[in-house]
């Protein structure tokens, strides 16, 4: 090999070596981008919540703005690594707090024990974090938003601690899982029959009839719902691409995220399945907004509407339907979703 060729090979080796080192180093540290405004706040930190280290992300262009605590779905599907692509507009109006709950994302570390997963423990964790935020920012109340599993956690939290919250914003409300299976199965059966492939038809037949009380059967059912447009509004590949660009996560955090998401409700499976808002939460003391996608068959919009109509909300209730969206409208149409939240803030603050 001539000298020039050897030099080119050597330079290539150095380039790949340096690139690998840089990727490794950037993957070892986590941080959040600075917000360059006079009163901005951008913090990524861990707290002792419920006797274990849990991570929160606090971002806002004005630290005096109302606080919005976001309860992610799953359990285990932490939203911190995708916030930068979808919720930046909210940071102009709120101090947005994303929290990796116990067993999710950055909070799914070696100190986490699965046996601590229970509805009561998650409610207490939320209560502790709420009080930290109230004391830290000297507020009497904050806004609470829950998505999917986060709506179960959120609605039970405001039921127990209404004095802590301005309002509850529910996105993809879990109402009655067993009844939801039947509603979604009817919808899915029609779609499979009309447009399903032979493979999908066999798979659907093998699922059997609802309810889907076994975890594995339910996961297969939910995946089929998603494949026909009734689940997440953005594909996993797109979310993965967005996620790997998050400064808040390092390489180990992505592994922890996947483990937490795959665990799901874990030992809480029966507790979360035996959930029935029709009997368990018939009245709410704080203002509540329900946001639902018209195509949501993960948590069927029909049940949300039914629950909404019968709910005794002494401080007011509102229903917002996002057309052509499904279970994650904040991904499907972030601009419209963020504006809905901003309007809620403006409406609420005007009334105050």
DOVO-605157 format. One record per residue (C-alpha): chain; x, y, z. Coordinates in nm, 3 decimals, padded with zeros to 5 digits. Layout:
// residues N
+-------+---------+---------+---------+
: kette :       u :       v :       w :
+-------+---------+---------+---------+
:     A :       X :       Y :       Z :
...
+-------+---------+---------+---------+
// end
This chain:
// residues 352
+-------+---------+---------+---------+
: kette :       u :       v :       w :
+-------+---------+---------+---------+
:     A :  00.000 :  00.000 :  00.000 :
:     A :  00.142 :  00.342 : -00.096 :
:     A :  00.211 :  00.606 :  00.164 :
:     A : -00.079 :  00.832 :  00.064 :
:     A : -00.322 :  00.540 :  00.085 :
:     A : -00.191 :  00.446 :  00.428 :
:     A : -00.235 :  00.807 :  00.541 :
:     A : -00.596 :  00.809 :  00.418 :
:     A : -00.669 :  00.487 :  00.605 :
:     A : -00.501 :  00.626 :  00.915 :
:     A : -00.704 :  00.948 :  00.895 :
:     A : -01.025 :  00.747 :  00.854 :
:     A : -00.940 :  00.536 :  01.159 :
:     A : -00.870 :  00.851 :  01.360 :
:     A : -01.195 :  01.009 :  01.241 :
:     A : -01.403 :  00.706 :  01.337 :
:     A : -01.220 :  00.674 :  01.668 :
:     A : -01.275 :  01.040 :  01.758 :
:     A : -01.639 :  01.020 :  01.647 :
:     A : -01.695 :  00.711 :  01.861 :
:     A : -01.535 :  00.885 :  02.161 :
:     A : -01.752 :  01.194 :  02.111 :
:     A : -02.067 :  00.985 :  02.080 :
:     A : -01.971 :  00.794 :  02.391 :
:     A : -01.898 :  01.109 :  02.588 :
:     A : -02.216 :  01.285 :  02.482 :
:     A : -02.405 :  00.972 :  02.575 :
:     A : -02.258 :  00.968 :  02.925 :
:     A : -02.385 :  01.307 :  03.035 :
:     A : -02.735 :  01.448 :  03.051 :
:     A : -02.841 :  01.810 :  03.071 :
:     A : -03.112 :  02.038 :  02.942 :
:     A : -03.072 :  02.330 :  02.704 :
:     A : -03.057 :  02.675 :  02.857 :
:     A : -03.356 :  02.907 :  02.815 :
:     A : -03.217 :  03.246 :  02.726 :
:     A : -03.478 :  03.480 :  02.876 :
:     A : -03.442 :  03.717 :  03.174 :
:     A : -03.658 :  03.502 :  03.401 :
:     A : -03.616 :  03.164 :  03.234 :
:     A : -03.567 :  02.837 :  03.416 :
:     A : -03.420 :  02.514 :  03.278 :
:     A : -03.329 :  02.246 :  03.529 :
:     A : -03.278 :  01.870 :  03.518 :
:     A : -03.244 :  01.727 :  03.866 :
:     A : -03.320 :  01.436 :  04.096 :
:     A : -03.526 :  01.447 :  04.413 :
:     A : -03.603 :  01.208 :  04.694 :
:     A : -03.967 :  01.126 :  04.631 :
:     A : -04.133 :  00.844 :  04.820 :
:     A : -03.801 :  00.724 :  04.958 :
:     A : -03.621 :  00.690 :  04.625 :
:     A : -03.436 :  00.906 :  04.373 :
:     A : -03.668 :  01.032 :  04.100 :
:     A : -03.592 :  01.274 :  03.817 :
:     A : -03.773 :  01.586 :  03.707 :
:     A : -03.726 :  01.836 :  03.425 :
:     A : -03.837 :  02.196 :  03.485 :
:     A : -03.852 :  02.437 :  03.191 :
:     A : -04.016 :  02.773 :  03.132 :
:     A : -03.938 :  03.114 :  02.983 :
:     A : -04.073 :  03.284 :  03.296 :
:     A : -04.033 :  03.118 :  03.635 :
:     A : -04.330 :  03.318 :  03.766 :
:     A : -04.572 :  03.158 :  03.514 :
:     A : -04.827 :  02.895 :  03.625 :
:     A : -04.682 :  02.552 :  03.689 :
:     A : -04.795 :  02.257 :  03.476 :
:     A : -04.706 :  01.913 :  03.613 :
:     A : -04.731 :  01.649 :  03.338 :
:     A : -04.810 :  01.289 :  03.439 :
:     A : -04.694 :  01.057 :  03.162 :
:     A : -04.861 :  00.736 :  03.049 :
:     A : -04.759 :  00.374 :  03.076 :
:     A : -04.688 :  00.321 :  03.356 :
:     A : -04.328 :  00.341 :  03.240 :
:     A : -04.364 :  00.549 :  02.922 :
:     A : -04.173 :  00.856 :  03.039 :
:     A : -04.216 :  01.157 :  02.812 :
:     A : -03.908 :  01.355 :  02.910 :
:     A : -03.696 :  01.251 :  02.607 :
:     A : -03.951 :  01.378 :  02.351 :
:     A : -04.066 :  01.700 :  02.516 :
:     A : -03.833 :  01.920 :  02.308 :
:     A : -04.003 :  01.827 :  01.981 :
:     A : -04.363 :  01.883 :  02.086 :
:     A : -04.405 :  02.110 :  02.388 :
:     A : -04.177 :  02.411 :  02.343 :
:     A : -04.474 :  02.646 :  02.295 :
:     A : -04.600 :  02.549 :  02.640 :
:     A : -04.276 :  02.675 :  02.794 :
:     A : -04.373 :  03.027 :  02.686 :
:     A : -04.688 :  03.015 :  02.898 :
:     A : -04.615 :  02.769 :  03.180 :
:     A : -04.334 :  02.636 :  03.390 :
:     A : -04.359 :  02.281 :  03.252 :
:     A : -04.253 :  01.995 :  03.477 :
:     A : -04.190 :  01.653 :  03.324 :
:     A : -04.140 :  01.376 :  03.579 :
:     A : -03.997 :  01.030 :  03.521 :
:     A : -04.216 :  00.840 :  03.768 :
:     A : -04.080 :  00.552 :  03.974 :
:     A : -03.978 :  00.270 :  03.743 :
:     A : -03.980 :  00.494 :  03.434 :
:     A : -03.689 :  00.637 :  03.235 :
:     A : -03.424 :  00.800 :  03.452 :
:     A : -03.614 :  00.685 :  03.763 :
:     A : -03.586 :  00.318 :  03.662 :
:     A : -03.243 :  00.279 :  03.820 :
:     A : -03.097 :  00.012 :  04.048 :
:     A : -03.257 :  00.173 :  04.353 :
:     A : -03.608 :  00.109 :  04.217 :
:     A : -03.803 : -00.189 :  04.349 :
:     A : -04.101 : -00.321 :  04.152 :
:     A : -04.288 : -00.417 :  04.466 :
:     A : -04.326 : -00.046 :  04.550 :
:     A : -04.556 :  00.002 :  04.250 :
:     A : -04.911 :  00.062 :  04.373 :
:     A : -05.176 :  00.324 :  04.307 :
:     A : -05.151 :  00.456 :  04.662 :
:     A : -04.772 :  00.492 :  04.635 :
:     A : -04.793 :  00.676 :  04.303 :
:     A : -05.058 :  00.909 :  04.445 :
:     A : -04.833 :  00.988 :  04.740 :
:     A : -04.537 :  01.044 :  04.507 :
:     A : -04.747 :  01.293 :  04.309 :
:     A : -04.854 :  01.463 :  04.631 :
:     A : -04.493 :  01.494 :  04.748 :
:     A : -04.377 :  01.636 :  04.415 :
:     A : -04.669 :  01.879 :  04.407 :
:     A : -04.579 :  02.012 :  04.749 :
:     A : -04.215 :  02.045 :  04.648 :
:     A : -04.317 :  02.256 :  04.348 :
:     A : -04.559 :  02.466 :  04.553 :
:     A : -04.295 :  02.542 :  04.813 :
:     A : -04.012 :  02.588 :  04.564 :
:     A : -04.206 :  02.839 :  04.353 :
:     A : -04.418 :  02.981 :  04.636 :
:     A : -04.753 :  02.885 :  04.482 :
:     A : -05.081 :  02.790 :  04.643 :
:     A : -05.185 :  02.568 :  04.353 :
:     A : -05.059 :  02.422 :  04.026 :
:     A : -05.209 :  02.274 :  03.707 :
:     A : -05.206 :  01.895 :  03.677 :
:     A : -05.214 :  01.715 :  03.340 :
:     A : -05.239 :  01.340 :  03.295 :
:     A : -05.218 :  01.124 :  02.984 :
:     A : -05.348 :  00.766 :  02.963 :
:     A : -05.221 :  00.593 :  03.281 :
:     A : -05.149 :  00.946 :  03.401 :
:     A : -05.524 :  01.017 :  03.392 :
:     A : -05.585 :  00.736 :  03.638 :
:     A : -05.314 :  00.870 :  03.866 :
:     A : -05.419 :  01.230 :  03.814 :
:     A : -05.792 :  01.195 :  03.876 :
:     A : -05.734 :  00.994 :  04.194 :
:     A : -05.482 :  01.252 :  04.313 :
:     A : -05.714 :  01.550 :  04.266 :
:     A : -05.993 :  01.351 :  04.430 :
:     A : -05.776 :  01.310 :  04.740 :
:     A : -05.595 :  01.646 :  04.734 :
:     A : -05.817 :  01.900 :  04.553 :
:     A : -05.671 :  02.192 :  04.747 :
:     A : -05.338 :  02.156 :  04.562 :
:     A : -05.462 :  02.216 :  04.208 :
:     A : -05.602 :  02.494 :  03.991 :
:     A : -05.743 :  02.236 :  03.750 :
:     A : -05.698 :  01.888 :  03.609 :
:     A : -05.639 :  01.838 :  03.236 :
:     A : -05.713 :  01.483 :  03.125 :
:     A : -05.582 :  01.353 :  02.791 :
:     A : -05.703 :  01.008 :  02.683 :
:     A : -05.892 :  00.937 :  03.005 :
:     A : -05.896 :  00.580 :  03.131 :
:     A : -06.257 :  00.525 :  03.242 :
:     A : -06.335 :  00.152 :  03.265 :
:     A : -06.073 : -00.082 :  03.109 :
:     A : -06.298 : -00.388 :  03.086 :
:     A : -06.579 : -00.193 :  02.920 :
:     A : -06.323 : -00.024 :  02.694 :
:     A : -06.210 : -00.364 :  02.565 :
:     A : -06.559 : -00.437 :  02.436 :
:     A : -06.600 : -00.096 :  02.270 :
:     A : -06.260 : -00.116 :  02.102 :
:     A : -06.306 : -00.481 :  02.000 :
:     A : -06.625 : -00.396 :  01.810 :
:     A : -06.447 : -00.115 :  01.625 :
:     A : -06.141 : -00.326 :  01.553 :
:     A : -06.342 : -00.623 :  01.427 :
:     A : -06.503 : -00.408 :  01.157 :
:     A : -06.169 : -00.266 :  01.043 :
:     A : -06.004 : -00.608 :  01.034 :
:     A : -06.291 : -00.751 :  00.833 :
:     A : -06.288 : -00.467 :  00.577 :
:     A : -05.919 : -00.388 :  00.535 :
:     A : -05.719 : -00.641 :  00.734 :
:     A : -05.469 : -00.874 :  00.570 :
:     A : -05.505 : -01.250 :  00.604 :
:     A : -05.233 : -01.242 :  00.868 :
:     A : -05.414 : -00.970 :  01.065 :
:     A : -05.741 : -01.161 :  01.042 :
:     A : -05.576 : -01.474 :  01.182 :
:     A : -05.412 : -01.272 :  01.457 :
:     A : -05.739 : -01.104 :  01.549 :
:     A : -05.918 : -01.440 :  01.556 :
:     A : -05.650 : -01.581 :  01.785 :
:     A : -05.701 : -01.294 :  02.031 :
:     A : -06.043 : -01.426 :  02.119 :
:     A : -06.320 : -01.226 :  02.280 :
:     A : -06.290 : -00.948 :  02.539 :
:     A : -06.218 : -00.875 :  02.814 :
:     A : -05.840 : -00.894 :  02.782 :
:     A : -05.750 : -00.941 :  03.146 :
:     A : -05.423 : -01.124 :  03.075 :
:     A : -05.139 : -00.877 :  03.019 :
:     A : -04.996 : -01.045 :  02.708 :
:     A : -05.336 : -01.066 :  02.537 :
:     A : -05.403 : -00.701 :  02.615 :
:     A : -05.067 : -00.592 :  02.473 :
:     A : -05.140 : -00.779 :  02.149 :
:     A : -05.487 : -00.622 :  02.137 :
:     A : -05.348 : -00.271 :  02.193 :
:     A : -05.090 : -00.320 :  01.919 :
:     A : -05.363 : -00.418 :  01.673 :
:     A : -05.565 : -00.111 :  01.768 :
:     A : -05.259 :  00.101 :  01.701 :
:     A : -05.196 : -00.063 :  01.363 :
:     A : -05.545 :  00.042 :  01.248 :
:     A : -05.508 :  00.403 :  01.364 :
:     A : -05.680 :  00.393 :  01.702 :
:     A : -05.369 :  00.420 :  01.919 :
:     A : -05.067 :  00.647 :  01.917 :
:     A : -05.076 :  00.930 :  01.664 :
:     A : -04.707 :  00.903 :  01.576 :
:     A : -04.514 :  00.586 :  01.495 :
:     A : -04.259 :  00.443 :  01.735 :
:     A : -03.982 :  00.493 :  01.480 :
:     A : -04.051 :  00.867 :  01.463 :
:     A : -04.062 :  00.895 :  01.842 :
:     A : -03.737 :  00.699 :  01.871 :
:     A : -03.567 :  00.936 :  01.626 :
:     A : -03.690 :  01.237 :  01.824 :
:     A : -03.590 :  01.077 :  02.152 :
:     A : -03.227 :  01.005 :  02.066 :
:     A : -03.175 :  01.378 :  02.012 :
:     A : -03.277 :  01.459 :  02.370 :
:     A : -03.001 :  01.616 :  02.576 :
:     A : -03.176 :  01.508 :  02.896 :
:     A : -03.108 :  01.137 :  02.840 :
:     A : -02.780 :  00.949 :  02.823 :
:     A : -02.719 :  00.603 :  02.680 :
:     A : -02.808 :  00.427 :  03.003 :
:     A : -03.131 :  00.624 :  03.035 :
:     A : -03.258 :  00.487 :  02.703 :
:     A : -03.201 :  00.133 :  02.827 :
:     A : -03.382 :  00.221 :  03.150 :
:     A : -03.668 :  00.375 :  02.950 :
:     A : -03.717 :  00.059 :  02.741 :
:     A : -03.710 : -00.163 :  03.048 :
:     A : -03.967 :  00.053 :  03.224 :
:     A : -04.195 :  00.075 :  02.920 :
:     A : -04.177 : -00.303 :  02.866 :
:     A : -04.260 : -00.365 :  03.233 :
:     A : -04.568 : -00.149 :  03.204 :
:     A : -04.794 : -00.168 :  03.506 :
:     A : -04.600 : -00.466 :  03.642 :
:     A : -04.739 : -00.565 :  03.983 :
:     A : -05.013 : -00.301 :  03.939 :
:     A : -05.179 : -00.484 :  03.648 :
:     A : -05.486 : -00.602 :  03.840 :
:     A : -05.514 : -00.272 :  04.027 :
:     A : -05.515 : -00.067 :  03.708 :
:     A : -05.748 : -00.312 :  03.530 :
:     A : -06.006 : -00.301 :  03.810 :
:     A : -06.050 :  00.073 :  03.759 :
:     A : -06.402 :  00.210 :  03.724 :
:     A : -06.459 :  00.585 :  03.725 :
:     A : -06.835 :  00.538 :  03.691 :
:     A : -06.843 :  00.407 :  04.049 :
:     A : -06.514 :  00.526 :  04.202 :
:     A : -06.502 :  00.897 :  04.109 :
:     A : -06.850 :  01.040 :  04.064 :
:     A : -06.765 :  01.396 :  04.168 :
:     A : -06.466 :  01.628 :  04.129 :
:     A : -06.407 :  01.948 :  04.325 :
:     A : -06.160 :  02.119 :  04.089 :
:     A : -06.223 :  02.241 :  03.733 :
:     A : -06.155 :  01.964 :  03.483 :
:     A : -06.088 :  01.959 :  03.109 :
:     A : -06.112 :  01.635 :  02.911 :
:     A : -05.916 :  01.632 :  02.583 :
:     A : -05.985 :  01.334 :  02.357 :
:     A : -05.899 :  01.232 :  02.003 :
:     A : -06.201 :  01.148 :  01.789 :
:     A : -06.023 :  00.829 :  01.673 :
:     A : -05.904 :  00.714 :  02.015 :
:     A : -05.979 :  00.345 :  02.070 :
:     A : -05.701 :  00.285 :  02.320 :
:     A : -05.910 :  00.472 :  02.575 :
:     A : -06.233 :  00.496 :  02.372 :
:     A : -06.371 :  00.848 :  02.341 :
:     A : -06.724 :  00.709 :  02.373 :
:     A : -06.656 :  00.614 :  02.734 :
:     A : -06.495 :  00.950 :  02.808 :
:     A : -06.806 :  01.126 :  02.675 :
:     A : -07.032 :  00.898 :  02.878 :
:     A : -06.833 :  00.964 :  03.195 :
:     A : -06.815 :  01.337 :  03.125 :
:     A : -07.193 :  01.367 :  03.095 :
:     A : -07.256 :  01.200 :  03.429 :
:     A : -06.970 :  01.359 :  03.624 :
:     A : -07.061 :  01.599 :  03.902 :
:     A : -06.793 :  01.867 :  03.860 :
:     A : -06.887 :  02.135 :  04.110 :
:     A : -06.624 :  02.381 :  03.981 :
:     A : -06.692 :  02.322 :  03.613 :
:     A : -06.612 :  02.069 :  03.341 :
:     A : -06.518 :  02.098 :  02.974 :
:     A : -06.486 :  01.849 :  02.687 :
:     A : -06.251 :  01.913 :  02.393 :
:     A : -06.252 :  01.670 :  02.099 :
:     A : -05.956 :  01.682 :  01.860 :
:     A : -06.078 :  01.562 :  01.523 :
:     A : -05.876 :  01.299 :  01.333 :
:     A : -05.654 :  01.245 :  01.638 :
:     A : -05.629 :  00.928 :  01.847 :
:     A : -05.469 :  00.849 :  02.183 :
:     A : -05.177 :  01.095 :  02.177 :
:     A : -05.304 :  01.419 :  02.020 :
:     A : -05.011 :  01.615 :  02.161 :
:     A : -04.795 :  01.419 :  01.914 :
:     A : -05.041 :  01.416 :  01.626 :
:     A : -05.109 :  01.790 :  01.627 :
:     A : -04.883 :  01.958 :  01.879 :
:     A : -04.971 :  02.309 :  01.762 :
:     A : -05.343 :  02.263 :  01.817 :
:     A : -05.294 :  02.074 :  02.142 :
:     A : -05.061 :  02.334 :  02.290 :
:     A : -05.301 :  02.611 :  02.195 :
:     A : -05.582 :  02.429 :  02.377 :
:     A : -05.371 :  02.426 :  02.693 :
:     A : -05.276 :  02.791 :  02.650 :
:     A : -05.645 :  02.877 :  02.608 :
:     A : -05.725 :  02.683 :  02.926 :
:     A : -05.466 :  02.887 :  03.111 :
:     A : -05.602 :  03.215 :  02.973 :
:     A : -05.963 :  03.119 :  03.045 :
:     A : -05.878 :  03.008 :  03.393 :
:     A : -05.663 :  03.309 :  03.483 :
:     A : -05.925 :  03.548 :  03.340 :
:     A : -06.193 :  03.392 :  03.558 :
:     A : -05.970 :  03.429 :  03.861 :
+-------+---------+---------+---------+
// end
